[in-house]
Amino acid sequence: MARLMGKAREVKAGTYQLTGPITAVGSAYQLRLGDAVKSEITFIEGSTFTQIRKVLAEHAGLKPESMGLSDEALLKLIGAKEANPEGLFFPDTYVFSGGVSDVAILKPSLSTDADNARKGMGKTQPGTSL
């Protein structure tokens, strides 16, 4: 219908939930608005990287792009500088539209704490001692 209306380029990808009867024009409008159903995934504080990867693999709303990759290959893919993944990912709940890859979830969850700690090594704040 969006194509017939000349609006096909405005359609937004995602998973949509129809709540009751809807016309073809109404569904095309909803697809153009991008009013997609959101999913979420939570990384619990203290989780190991193996546990985080398991949570990602078991989430039905994610594309499993990292499946089959070693931890090292995955870290390289998301731009991490560290070789050890433990402690690199910020524990939080991440909200996303359906069809997103697991790699796309890991990139923003990559914590900058490791970079900040490395930059601050050997430095002390005024008035503090080691």
Secondary structure, 3 states (H helix, E strand, C coil): CCCCCCCHHHCCCCCCCCCCCCCHHHHHHHHHHCCCCEEEEECCCCCCHHHHHHHHHHCCCEECCCCCCCHHHHHHHHCCCCCCCCCCECCCEEEEECCEEHHHHHHHHECCHHHHHHHHCCCCCCCCCC
